[in-house]
Amino acid sequence: MKSLQDIAQSLQGYDPQALTMADANAFIARLVQPITATERLPIRQCGGRVLAEDLVSPLSVPAHDNSAMDGYAFPGAALLPGVPLTLRVAGTALAGKAWTGSLVAGECLKIMTGAILPPGLDTVVPQELTQVQGDAVTIPADVVRSGDNRRLRGEDLQQGGIALAKGELLAPAALGLAASLGLSSLPVVRRIKVAYLSTGDEVQSVGETLREGAVFDSNRYTITSLLERMGCEVLELGVVGDDPVALEAAFRSAAAQADVVISSGGVSVGEADFTKGMMAKLGDVVFWRIAMRPGRPFAVGRIGNTALFGLPGNPVAVMVTFLTLVRPALLQMMGARPQALPLLQAHSQEPLRKKAGRTEYQRGIVSTGPDGRLQVRTTGNQGSGVLSSMVQANGLIVLHHGQGHVAAGDLVDVMMFHSVI
């Protein structure tokens, strides 16, 4: 396991007092290690978990050539350009069982969606395109081509091929795919254990009588909810005041129980922060001033083998640093393939002031303009304590490190929240 000093030396131009977002993420990627422990769970319990090994398909999907339509199946070679085709209906094929009859030249088979196509029948005409009289069906000229409306055996998955790759985050579509192979259980990486605590004498737990000058602990609920959405096992340690003894005991307890410890508060420059000193005493920790807004102060390191992330205290800064720095690290520890939140481009509806030399994340509301193009506006006040702006926003406007002011109408990148928040 590399020390923090070794990791820092591997990054060209590393400066903890003016760290770019790219370097911060590169450092953290070298710091954390994937969890190796696995377990096998019933498929109904695998949502949001990470697949622990390649899933090899035990069968082909579909298992047979079959019809994509309700209609009539026949040999496509019988079609001639510009000439209608009349065939006698020899029987009906239903989904779920093979038709056992036989056809001769000039005959077709009425067929339902999903029914197996018998050998020699490679084309299906939808029933609504035909003319039926008695036991004869007429296919008008040029309404179908040979091979139309046929699902080929194995066109979705081939037997022996990789259906889902190791590291797949098992979303509903992936679970459906696994179920289509008849699999009742899946091997998954064990859940990552994350301990969370808020720090500071000014922070009070919900349910207490609010003292003058104090604030309720909102960070606990935003961060633990984000962790739970990621499928983490969360250990809530509540609020710990600015007491060195209590802080040390809390962090020691957290590190002994969890793979990761996340705290908020106590890492800002110039604070009477017992947290910084305690972190440095207990583990291998560095304190950063990241070239980002919001969220400049940040601590990262280890207590023993447990990864540590010290987030700032302001509510919006906590959420932004979690999404941009902590979430990718946790996914890496979970064994998931890299999954950065997607960026899309939208036209800014207003000018945006931006200082080059730092990455800024402004809360934005993306919508479709009258011209059909995506547009985005800010939520207004971008203060790092304005938590209501994160409720109003559906994404973060990402103003990159070297970017300057943005004029109204300019294209900007937006990191969409989707279901993350």
C-alpha positions, 0 to 999 in steps of 0.5 A, a space after each residue: 500500500 503506497 503512502 500518501 507521500 509516495 502518491 503525491 510524488 507520482 503526481 507532477 506539480 502536486 501542490 496541496 495548497 492549490 490542487 486542481 480537481 484532476 489532480 485531486 481525483 488522480 490522487 484519490 484513485 491511487 489511494 483507495 483499493 477495491 473491496 475483494 470480499 464477495 457474496 452470492 445473493 438472490 437476484 431480488 436482493 442484488 439491485 444497486 450492487 456490483 457484479 463480482 465476476 463476469 456473468 457467462 450466458 448459459 444459453 442463447 437469447 432468444 433460444 430460437 428464431 422467432 416472430 417479432 409480430 402477430 402475422 403470417 410466416 413464410 419463406 422470403 424467397 417466395 416474394 417477387 418485386 411488384 407482385 402480390 403473394 397469395 398463400 394458404 394458411 396451414 396452421 397457427 403457431 403460438 408463443 411458448 411451444 413449437 408448431 409440429 406440423 409441416 408446410 408445402 410450397 404455397 403455404 404459410 403459417 399464422 404466427 403470434 409474437 414470440 412464437 418459434 419460426 419453423 425451419 424454412 420460414 424466415 419472414 413475417 408479414 404483420 397481419 394488418 398488412 394482409 388481406 384474408 379470405 377464407 384460408 387464404 392470405 394475400 400479401 400486397 406487393 412490396 410491403 415486406 422484404 425477405 427476413 423482415 420481422 424475424 428475431 434471430 436465435 442469440 441476437 441478444 445474447 450468445 451462449 458462452 458469451 459474457 452477458 454482464 461484465 465484472 464491475 457492472 452496477 446492477 441496475 434494473 435492466 441488468 437484473 432483468 437481463 440476468 433473470 432472462 438467463 434463468 439465474 436466481 442468484 448472482 455473485 456480488 461485491 460485499 457492501 462497502 461500510 461507511 461511517 459518517 460523523 458531523 463535527 463542531 460545537 455549532 452543529 446540533 442534532 435534529 430534535 434538539 432545541 436549537 441554541 442561539 448561533 447553532 445550526 441543525 445537522 443537515 449534512 448528516 441526512 444529505 450524505 447518509 442518503 447519498 451513501 444509501 442510494 449507492 448501496 453502502 452500509 452506513 454507520 451513523 455516528 452523529 454529531 461530535 463537538 470540538 472536544 479533542 478526546 471525544 473526536 479521537 474516540 469517535 474517529 478511532 471507533 469509526 475506523 475500526 468498524 468501517 472501510 471508509 470514514 467521512 466527516 464534515 466540518 473542521 478542515 477549513 484553514 484558520 479554524 480552531 479545528 481540533 479535527 485537523 490535528 486529531 486526523 493527523 495524529 491518528 493516521 496518514 492524512 493530507 489537508 488540501 486547498 482545492 482549486 474549486 468552488 464551492 468546497 475548497 478545504 478537503 482532507 484525505 488519507 487513511 486511519 490504518 487501512 480505512 480511507 478517510 475523507 474530511 469534507 467542508 462544513 457548508 451544506 452545498 460544499 459538502 454535497 458538491 465535494 461528495 459528488 465530484 471527489 468521494 462518490 468516484 472513490 467509493 465506486 472504485 472501492 465497490 469494484 464498479 467500472 468508472 461511472 462519472 456523472 454524465 455531462 451534457 451541453 446547454 446554452 446559458 440563459 445568463 452571463 456567468 462570472 468565473 475566475 480562471 484557475 479553478 473549477 466552479 460548480 454552479 447549481 443549474 436548472 436545465 430545460 428545453 427552450 422554445 427552439 428545442 435546444 437545451 438551456 440552463 439557468 442558475 438557481 440564483 444565490 450560489 452561496 455554499 450554505 444555500 441548501 435550497 438551491 440543491 433542491 431547485 437544481 437538476 444539475 451542476 453547471 461545470 465551469 472548468 479550470 481554465 474557463 473564464 466568464 461565460 456570455 449569455 447564449 454560450 454552451 456550458 457543460 452540465 453535470 446532471 443529477 438524474 437519480 443520484 440526488 
